[in-house]
C-alpha cells in the first residue's frame, strides 16, 4: 500500500476511534523549518498537502512537536487562525 493511502486510512481510523471530526498527520521539513499537513480528515478542500504550520510554541502543532506532548483542542472553532479558516463550519 502506498504511503499516501496508508496515511489517509490512518487518519480516518484515528478520527473514528477518538470520535473527533478533524485529524491530521504532519511532516517536519527541516529545510523550511515548518510542518506540512501531509494527511488529514475534516479539513476543507485544498488544505491537505498544501498547508504548513509554524514550529514555534505559539502554534499547537509546533508545541506538540517541540514538547513531544499531546495537544488537545476542545473546540477547533476557537483554536487558532488555521482552524478558524479551514475547518468546515468554523467561525470566520
Buried (B, 14 or more C-beta within 10 A) or exposed (E): EEEEEEBBEBBBEBBEEEEBEBBBBBEBEEEEEBBBBBBBBBBEEEBBEEBBBBBEEEBBBBBBBEEEEEEEBEEBEEBBEBBBEBBEEBEE
